[in-house]
Structure formats: structure tokens, C-alpha cells
Amino acid sequence: MTVTATRREAALDAIRELAAAGLCAQELLTEASRRIDAVVPSDGCFLGATDPQTTLLIGTGIVRDLPEEQCAPTWDY
């Protein structure tokens, strides 16, 4: 799939708008994931909300098409 610069910019703009929309972390990740998937092909993804001070996961996230055992150490940490 070839993605134009215009589509990439549109996706980035949409994610910026989502970030300013006041969504809860899970809604933000879900919607951002949809925008990213439209322009970045992948076999799987892991998105997690993190504390900006510690960069530790705060328990909200998305795992798509990845083995649970591969993601568990990150969630457990």
C-alpha cells in the first residue's frame, strides 16, 4: 500500500485533534490506532499509555495480533 504525504499528514492532524479532545486514555489510544493503521501497515501493534514522569505503563493500552507472552513482561513491569 502506497501512502501519500497528504494522507500521512491528515492522519497526524487527526491524532493531534484527538489528543486535544479530552478523551480518556483508552479512547485516545483506540482512535489513534485506527488513524495509524490507515497509513502504517503492520502485522501487529502494542500501544500503551504511559506516565510522562516515569514512562511506566498506566494500565491502559491496545495489543493487536501479538502473542500475549510477548507483551506480558511490558505490562507486568
C-alpha positions as CSV (number, residue, x, y, z in Angstrom):
1,M,0.0,0.0,0.0
2,T,1.4,3.3,-1.0
3,V,0.5,6.2,1.4
4,T,0.8,9.7,0.2
5,A,2.3,12.5,2.3
6,T,-1.1,14.1,2.3
7,R,-2.7,11.0,3.9
8,R,0.1,10.8,6.4
9,E,-0.3,14.5,7.3
10,A,-4.1,14.1,7.6
11,A,-3.6,11.1,10.0
12,L,-1.2,13.1,12.1
13,D,-3.5,16.1,12.2
14,A,-6.4,13.8,13.3
15,I,-4.2,12.4,16.1
16,R,-3.4,15.9,17.2
17,E,-7.1,16.7,17.3
18,L,-7.8,13.5,19.3
19,A,-5.1,14.5,21.8
20,A,-6.8,17.8,22.4
21,A,-10.3,16.4,22.6
22,G,-10.2,15.4,26.2
23,L,-10.8,11.7,25.6
24,C,-9.9,9.1,28.3
25,A,-6.6,7.3,27.6
26,Q,-8.3,4.1,26.3
27,E,-10.5,6.1,23.8
28,L,-7.5,8.1,22.7
29,L,-5.4,5.0,22.0
30,T,-8.2,3.2,20.2
31,E,-8.9,6.2,17.9
32,A,-5.2,7.0,17.4
33,S,-4.6,3.3,16.5
34,R,-7.3,3.5,13.8
35,R,-5.6,6.5,12.2
36,I,-2.1,4.9,12.4
37,D,-3.4,1.7,10.9
38,A,-4.7,3.6,7.9
39,V,-1.2,4.8,7.0
40,V,1.3,2.4,8.6
41,P,0.8,-1.2,7.6
42,S,1.8,-3.7,10.3
43,D,1.4,-7.3,11.4
44,G,0.6,-6.3,15.0
45,C,0.9,-3.4,17.4
46,F,1.3,-2.6,21.1
47,L,0.2,0.9,22.2
48,G,0.3,1.8,25.9
49,A,-0.5,4.9,27.8
50,T,2.5,5.9,30.0
51,D,3.2,8.2,32.9
52,P,5.2,11.1,31.5
53,Q,7.4,11.2,34.6
54,T,8.4,7.6,34.8
55,T,7.4,6.3,31.3
56,L,5.8,3.3,33.0
57,L,2.5,2.0,31.6
58,I,-0.6,3.2,33.5
59,G,-2.6,0.1,32.6
60,T,-4.4,1.3,29.5
61,G,-3.4,0.0,26.1
62,I,-4.0,-1.9,23.0
63,V,-2.5,-5.1,21.8
64,R,-3.4,-6.3,18.4
65,D,-2.1,-9.5,16.7
66,L,0.8,-10.0,19.1
67,P,1.3,-13.1,21.3
68,E,0.3,-12.4,24.9
69,E,3.5,-13.8,26.2
70,Q,5.5,-11.3,24.2
71,C,3.6,-8.4,25.8
72,A,3.2,-9.7,29.3
73,P,6.7,-8.5,30.5
74,T,6.0,-5.0,29.5
75,W,2.6,-5.0,31.2
76,D,4.0,-6.6,34.3
77,Y,6.9,-4.1,34.6
